[in-house]
Every structure is written in C-alpha cells, then in structure tokens.
Amino acid sequence: MSGIRVENLRKTFDNFTAVDDVSFGIEEGELAALLGPSGSGKSTILRIIAGLERPDHGRIYLTSREVTHHSVQERNIGFVFQHYALFKHMTVEKNIAFGLEVQKKSKKEIKAKVDELIDLVKLEGYNNQYPHQLSGGQRQRVALARALAPEPRVLLLDEPFGSLDAKVRKNLAQWIRDLHKRIHVTGVFVTHDQNEAMEISDKIILINRGRVEQIGTPREVYETPATKFVASFVGNVNVVESVISDGSIFINGVSPDITLQMRECDLAPGEVVLLVRPEEISLARAATENNLPGIIRAVHYRGSFYEVEIDVGNNLVKAVIDKEEYKAEEWRAKDPVFVLFGKYKVFDASEGYQQVHSMLKQYGYIE
C-alpha cells in the first residue's frame, strides 16, 4: 500500500515557482528523504503534504485516500520542526501529552501513552523537566515523541537536525533510523545534507529548482546518478573535461592516442564531462591499458585516509587512498603517476565547460 503519493504538485508565490510538477510515491513504512539545496522547494512540498500550504495544482494521497482539500487535523499527520516548537511553559510530560488531550483521551490512556513514549525516546527521569533544562538533542526527541503521541499515519520532519551541532546531528540521525525500524511509521524528512540522507533513508527524492531530479535508493542515487546535478550533489565528484570523437573519449590535455571506452554512452561527438568519484580513482607507478598519465600536485592527510591531487592533462582530479596504500607507495608531490578511472558517468557539455563548472560552483558542489 502506498503511504504517501503526490501527483503533479505545483505551487507558486507571486512570480516564483517553488514547486514545479512534482510527483512521487512513498511506500507504507518507508523513511524517505527530500534532499536538495536550500531554496529548492523541499520544505514547501512537505508543508503541502501536511496541509499547511495549498497547492495551485495537483493531488495528495495518504494511505491511498485523497486529502488534497482536507485540513491539517483531518490528515492525521505528525510534524517535527527544525526548532522543536515545544511549549516552553510545559514539562516534557505535558508537551508529549498535548495532542492526546486535544483528542480528549482519558487520563489513564494519556498516562500510559506518555510513559511508553518517554521510554521509547530514552528520556526516563526527565518527565518533569522544562525545555530550557534540556539539551538540543533531548528537545528534539521530546518533539518527536509529541508528534508520535496521537499515532499519526505519516510522520513529517522538516530539517529535524538543522539546529544541532555535527556530533549530536549524527547521533540523533542514527537514533531516528533505529527508532523508525521499531515503529515502522511512514516518514519523510527534509534535508540539504546528502550524508544524512544517505545514512538513514530508504529512499531519496532529489529536488532541484522545484523539480524532481531523481528518485531511488541511496545506492542507486549514488552509483547511477541520472543527471550532472545528481552526480555532483550526492557525494564528492571530479569534473573531467573531455571530448567524444570516433567512438572514444579523449581527456583534454592528455596525449590523443590515450582514450577511454564509451561504456554504453550514446552521446553525439563533441564536448562532454566525465564525473568521477574520488574513490573510483586508482593510482599506479607503471602504465597499463586505459591508464592516464599525471603528475601529483599535493597529498593531504585526512585522518582515516589520504587525499591525492593529480594534474591529468588540463584537469585537476582528487583521489582518496587508504593508509595502507599510502604507506606502501609513499606518494609525494611532483611524482609521476598513472591514473585509472573505475566507474564514471559521461554527460553532455555542449553548453561549454565553463558553464558546467559555474553551475556546480554556484551550488557549492565543487570548489
């Protein structure tokens, strides 16, 4: 059964189109991420699902029932905001009980449900604390318990970790993933952090400029990006300027007799870019077939790995190598090296290399 389905959503504010013909489905029990840069329309989509915004066009279905014109209350949705939105004058217990009191549950039912949720979110002993007495992570767990108390059909989270520091974000994100496995409610969370989306979601819906760029599992989105935007936004990527000619790929600035195979690429001859992830680049001292000659520009220690910058023709590429390989080879700046690309995606660059670089820099995906 479909937990959430949206069809052809469109929303404009004055002359700005925030959501432009967006459609997707989330299965019952799935935890999906609406991922994309700031201003891409993610939160507007979430607010439309919740009923806080009305679409100009399109339909929303929750558990196979159309709710496009239903009120927020009729949709039975739990909503968690970035900044907690807890009642400052209420204790943890009272905050969690609020929705149940609105539903006019009995005191006995409320007490049992509140105790269950306090145990679920690991806040035993904090029943009578006020929000200002809690840490950011604890406040967000109270907000989550309050959203779950009325037993919503769907749980929506809008940048739920945005106001937390990096370590707390990571711990709370994993905690929510573990919690979701236990309660199995259909969930959608908005984030601009691709690592967050990769780590805890079952499905990623990648949004850019109000449109869906790609929908898939974290692995599908990472390993088989559908567009230049997806390849650059999800994970780190090298942009390698190249040309297709005579059925082969020529890397700009590399000897013309060294080519790469097309690999099921059906693009017409002309300018292209290869998008290659750093972990898909291997280094060698000696040349072999399809290796590309380069010169190491710099080697950087990154804690658990080393990052190697290499000039390959007219391109600067970055590779990551583990500590064992570094110890074995001891790569140094100015060393000659031969580079092998493992997986890579080829995209048309007929708009010009500079335009491709400018687009990716604009969103902060390359330096």
C-alpha positions as CSV (number, residue, x, y, z in Angstrom):
1,M,0.0,0.0,0.0
2,S,1.2,3.5,-0.8
3,G,1.9,5.5,2.4
4,I,2.2,8.9,0.5
5,R,1.6,9.7,-3.1
6,V,1.8,13.2,-4.7
7,E,0.8,13.8,-8.2
8,N,1.8,16.8,-10.4
9,L,2.1,19.3,-7.5
10,R,2.7,22.9,-8.4
11,K,3.0,25.9,-6.1
12,T,3.9,29.5,-6.9
13,F,4.5,32.5,-4.7
14,D,3.9,35.7,-6.7
15,N,6.1,35.2,-9.7
16,F,8.3,32.5,-8.2
17,T,7.6,28.8,-8.9
18,A,8.6,26.9,-5.7
19,V,7.2,23.5,-6.8
20,D,7.0,22.6,-10.5
21,D,5.0,19.5,-11.4
22,V,6.4,17.2,-8.7
23,S,5.2,13.6,-8.5
24,F,6.5,10.7,-6.3
25,G,5.3,7.8,-4.1
26,I,6.5,6.6,-0.7
27,E,5.5,3.1,0.3
28,E,3.9,2.4,3.7
29,G,6.6,2.1,6.3
30,E,9.3,3.7,4.3
31,L,11.5,6.5,5.5
32,A,12.2,8.9,2.6
33,A,14.4,11.9,2.3
34,L,13.5,15.0,0.4
35,L,17.0,16.1,-0.5
36,G,18.2,19.2,-2.3
37,P,19.9,22.6,-1.9
38,S,18.4,25.5,0.1
39,G,15.6,27.1,-1.8
40,S,14.9,24.0,-4.0
41,G,11.3,23.6,-2.8
42,K,11.7,20.7,-0.3
43,S,10.0,22.3,2.7
44,T,7.2,23.7,0.5
45,I,6.5,20.1,-0.7
46,L,6.5,18.9,2.9
47,R,4.1,21.7,4.0
48,I,1.7,20.9,1.1
49,I,1.7,17.2,2.3
50,A,0.9,18.4,5.8
51,G,-1.8,20.7,4.7
52,L,0.0,23.9,5.9
53,E,0.1,25.1,2.2
54,R,-2.4,24.5,-0.5
55,P,-1.1,23.5,-4.0
56,D,-2.1,25.5,-7.0
57,H,-2.4,22.2,-8.9
58,G,-2.0,18.5,-8.1
59,R,-3.2,15.9,-5.7
60,I,-2.0,14.4,-2.4
61,Y,-2.9,10.9,-1.2
62,L,-2.2,9.5,2.3
63,T,-2.6,5.7,2.7
64,S,-4.5,5.7,-0.7
65,R,-7.0,8.3,0.4
66,E,-7.0,11.7,-1.3
67,V,-6.5,14.5,1.2
68,T,-5.7,17.4,-1.1
69,H,-8.5,19.6,0.3
70,H,-8.5,18.2,3.8
71,S,-7.5,20.3,6.8
72,V,-4.3,19.6,8.8
73,Q,-6.3,17.9,11.6
74,E,-8.1,15.6,9.1
75,R,-4.9,14.3,7.7
76,N,-3.6,12.8,11.0
77,I,0.0,13.8,10.4
78,G,2.8,14.1,12.9
79,F,5.1,17.1,12.2
80,V,8.5,17.8,13.7
81,F,10.1,21.2,13.0
82,Q,13.8,22.2,13.0
83,H,13.4,24.4,16.0
84,Y,11.5,22.0,18.2
85,A,8.4,24.3,18.7
86,L,7.9,22.9,22.2
87,F,5.7,24.7,24.7
88,K,8.2,26.4,27.0
89,H,5.8,26.6,29.9
90,M,5.1,22.8,29.8
91,T,7.1,19.9,31.2
92,V,8.3,17.1,29.0
93,E,5.4,15.0,30.1
94,K,2.9,17.8,29.4
95,N,4.4,18.5,25.9
96,I,4.0,14.9,24.9
97,A,0.5,14.7,26.3
98,F,-0.7,17.8,24.5
99,G,-2.0,16.1,21.3
100,L,-3.7,13.3,23.3
101,E,-5.5,15.9,25.5
102,V,-6.7,17.6,22.3
103,Q,-8.1,14.2,21.2
104,K,-9.9,14.1,24.6
105,K,-8.3,10.8,25.6
106,S,-8.8,9.6,29.2
107,K,-6.2,10.5,31.9
108,K,-5.4,6.8,32.1
109,E,-4.8,6.5,28.4
110,I,-2.7,9.6,28.3
111,K,-0.5,8.5,31.2
112,A,0.1,5.1,29.6
113,K,1.0,6.6,26.2
114,V,3.3,9.3,27.7
115,D,5.2,6.7,29.7
116,E,5.5,4.5,26.7
117,L,6.9,7.3,24.5
118,I,9.3,8.6,27.2
119,D,10.7,5.1,27.4
120,L,10.8,4.9,23.5
121,V,12.8,8.2,23.1
122,K,15.1,7.4,26.1
123,L,14.1,10.3,28.3
124,E,13.3,8.4,31.5
125,G,13.7,10.6,34.5
126,Y,13.1,13.8,32.5
127,N,9.3,13.8,32.8
128,N,9.1,17.0,34.9
129,Q,11.9,18.9,33.2
130,Y,11.1,22.0,31.1
131,P,12.5,22.6,27.6
132,H,15.1,25.1,28.7
133,Q,16.6,22.4,31.0
134,L,17.2,20.0,28.2
135,S,20.0,19.7,25.5
136,G,19.2,20.3,21.9
137,G,19.1,16.6,21.1
138,Q,16.8,15.9,24.1
139,R,14.4,18.7,23.0
140,Q,14.2,17.2,19.5
141,R,13.4,13.8,21.0
142,V,10.6,15.4,23.0
143,A,9.3,17.0,19.8
144,L,9.4,13.6,18.1
145,A,7.6,11.9,21.0
146,R,4.9,14.6,20.9
147,A,4.4,14.1,17.2
148,L,4.1,10.4,17.6
149,A,1.7,10.5,20.6
150,P,-1.6,10.8,18.5
151,E,-0.4,7.8,16.4
152,P,-0.2,9.6,13.1
153,R,-0.5,7.9,9.7
154,V,2.5,9.8,8.5
155,L,5.5,11.5,10.2
156,L,7.0,14.6,8.6
157,L,10.3,16.1,9.7
158,D,11.5,19.5,8.4
159,E,15.3,19.8,8.7
160,P,15.0,18.0,12.1
161,F,18.7,18.2,12.9
162,G,19.4,21.6,11.4
163,S,20.0,23.5,14.7
164,L,22.2,20.8,16.2
165,D,26.0,20.5,16.2
166,A,27.6,17.9,13.9
167,K,28.2,15.2,16.5
168,V,24.7,15.5,18.0
169,R,23.2,15.5,14.5
170,K,24.9,12.3,13.6
171,N,23.9,10.5,16.8
172,L,20.3,11.7,16.6
173,A,20.0,10.8,12.9
174,Q,21.1,7.2,13.6
175,W,18.8,7.1,16.6
176,I,15.8,8.2,14.4
177,R,16.8,5.5,11.9
178,D,16.8,2.8,14.7
179,L,13.5,4.2,16.1
180,H,11.9,4.0,12.7
181,K,12.8,0.3,12.4
182,R,10.9,-0.2,15.6
183,I,7.7,1.8,15.0
184,H,7.6,1.4,11.2
185,V,5.6,4.6,10.5
186,T,5.7,6.1,7.0
187,G,8.2,9.0,7.3
188,V,9.5,11.9,5.2
189,F,12.3,14.2,6.3
190,V,13.7,17.3,4.6
191,T,17.4,17.8,4.5
192,H,20.1,19.5,2.4
193,D,22.8,17.2,3.9
194,Q,23.4,14.4,1.5
195,N,25.4,12.3,4.1
196,E,22.3,12.5,6.4
197,A,20.0,11.3,3.6
198,M,22.4,8.5,2.5
199,E,22.8,7.2,6.1
200,I,19.2,6.9,7.3
201,S,16.7,6.9,4.4
202,D,15.2,4.0,2.5
203,K,14.5,6.3,-0.5
204,I,15.9,9.6,-1.7
205,I,13.8,12.1,-3.6
206,L,16.3,14.6,-5.0
207,I,14.8,18.1,-5.6
208,N,16.4,20.9,-7.6
209,R,14.7,24.2,-8.5
210,G,11.3,22.8,-7.7
211,R,11.6,19.7,-9.8
212,V,12.4,16.1,-9.1
213,E,15.9,15.2,-10.5
214,Q,15.9,11.5,-9.4
215,I,14.2,9.1,-7.1
216,G,15.9,5.9,-5.8
217,T,17.6,4.1,-3.0
218,P,20.7,5.8,-1.6
219,R,22.8,3.3,-3.5
220,E,21.0,3.9,-6.8
221,V,21.3,7.7,-6.5
222,Y,25.0,7.5,-5.6
223,E,26.1,4.9,-8.0
224,T,23.9,5.6,-11.0
225,P,23.2,9.4,-11.0
226,A,20.7,10.4,-13.7
227,T,21.9,13.9,-14.2
228,K,25.0,16.1,-13.8
229,F,23.3,17.7,-10.8
230,V,22.7,14.4,-9.0
231,A,26.2,13.2,-9.7
232,S,27.7,16.4,-8.3
233,F,25.3,16.9,-5.4
234,V,25.4,13.4,-3.9
235,G,29.0,12.7,-2.7
236,N,32.2,14.3,-3.9
237,V,33.0,14.3,-7.6
238,N,35.7,15.2,-10.1
239,V,34.6,17.1,-13.2
240,V,36.9,15.9,-16.1
241,E,36.7,17.9,-19.3
242,S,36.7,15.6,-22.3
243,V,35.7,15.2,-25.9
244,I,33.9,12.3,-27.8
245,S,35.4,11.6,-31.2
246,D,35.5,8.5,-33.4
247,G,33.7,6.4,-30.8
248,S,36.2,7.1,-28.0
249,I,36.6,9.6,-25.1
250,F,39.6,11.8,-25.2
251,I,40.7,13.6,-22.0
252,N,41.6,17.2,-22.6
253,G,45.3,17.8,-22.4
254,V,46.2,14.0,-22.5
255,S,48.1,12.5,-25.4
256,P,45.5,11.9,-28.1
257,D,46.4,8.2,-28.5
258,I,45.2,7.5,-25.0
259,T,41.4,7.1,-24.9
260,L,38.7,5.8,-22.7
261,Q,35.9,3.4,-23.8
262,M,32.4,4.8,-24.3
263,R,30.7,2.4,-21.8
264,E,27.2,2.4,-23.2
265,C,27.3,6.1,-23.7
266,D,25.2,7.2,-26.7
267,L,26.1,10.9,-26.7
268,A,27.0,12.5,-30.0
269,P,30.6,13.6,-30.8
270,G,31.5,16.8,-29.0
271,E,32.4,18.3,-25.6
272,V,31.5,16.2,-22.6
273,V,32.4,16.0,-18.9
274,L,33.2,12.8,-17.0
275,L,32.0,12.8,-13.4
276,V,34.3,10.5,-11.4
277,R,34.1,10.0,-7.7
278,P,37.5,10.2,-5.8
279,E,37.1,6.6,-4.5
280,E,36.8,5.3,-8.1
281,I,40.3,6.5,-9.0
282,S,43.2,4.2,-8.5
283,L,46.9,5.1,-8.8
284,A,49.9,3.1,-10.2
285,R,53.6,3.7,-10.9
286,A,53.5,2.0,-14.3
287,A,51.3,2.4,-17.3
288,T,48.7,-0.2,-18.3
289,E,45.8,-0.1,-20.8
290,N,43.4,2.9,-20.2
291,N,45.7,4.4,-17.6
292,L,46.1,8.1,-17.9
293,P,49.5,9.8,-17.2
294,G,49.5,12.5,-14.5
295,I,51.6,14.4,-12.0
296,I,50.8,14.6,-8.3
297,R,50.2,18.2,-7.2
298,A,49.7,17.6,-3.5
299,V,49.0,14.9,-0.9
300,H,46.7,15.7,2.1
301,Y,46.3,13.7,5.3
302,R,42.6,13.5,6.1
303,G,42.6,11.3,9.3
304,S,41.2,8.0,8.1
305,F,42.5,8.4,4.5
306,Y,44.8,10.5,2.3
307,E,43.6,12.8,-0.5
308,V,45.8,13.0,-3.5
309,E,45.5,15.9,-6.0
310,I,46.7,15.0,-9.5
311,D,47.1,17.0,-12.7
312,V,45.7,14.8,-15.5
313,G,46.1,16.8,-18.8
314,N,44.2,20.0,-18.3
315,N,42.2,18.6,-15.3
316,L,42.8,18.6,-11.6
317,V,41.4,15.4,-10.1
318,K,41.3,14.2,-6.5
319,A,41.7,10.6,-5.4
320,V,41.3,9.0,-2.0
321,I,43.6,6.2,-0.9
322,D,43.7,4.3,2.4
323,K,46.6,4.5,4.9
324,E,48.0,1.1,3.9
325,E,48.3,2.1,0.2
326,Y,50.0,5.3,1.2
327,K,52.5,3.5,3.4
328,A,53.3,1.1,0.6
329,E,53.7,3.7,-2.1
330,E,54.5,6.9,-0.2
331,W,53.1,9.2,-2.9
332,R,54.7,12.7,-3.0
333,A,54.1,15.9,-4.7
334,K,55.7,16.1,-8.2
335,D,55.7,12.2,-8.5
336,P,54.7,10.9,-12.0
337,V,51.6,8.7,-11.6
338,F,49.2,6.7,-13.8
339,V,45.5,7.1,-13.1
340,L,42.8,4.6,-13.7
341,F,39.1,5.7,-13.6
342,G,36.9,2.9,-12.3
343,K,33.2,3.9,-12.6
344,Y,32.4,7.2,-14.3
345,K,29.4,8.9,-15.9
346,V,29.6,10.9,-19.1
347,F,27.4,13.9,-19.6
348,D,26.9,16.3,-22.5
349,A,28.7,19.7,-22.1
350,S,27.5,21.4,-25.2
351,E,26.8,24.5,-23.1
352,G,30.5,24.7,-22.6
353,Y,32.9,23.5,-19.8
354,Q,32.8,26.9,-18.1
355,Q,29.0,26.8,-17.8
356,V,29.1,23.3,-16.3
357,H,31.8,24.4,-13.7
358,S,29.8,27.6,-12.9
359,M,26.6,25.7,-12.3
360,L,28.4,23.3,-9.9
361,K,30.2,26.1,-8.1
362,Q,27.0,28.0,-7.7
363,Y,25.6,25.2,-5.6
364,G,28.9,24.7,-3.8
365,Y,29.5,21.1,-5.0
366,I,32.9,21.9,-6.4
367,E,35.5,24.5,-5.4
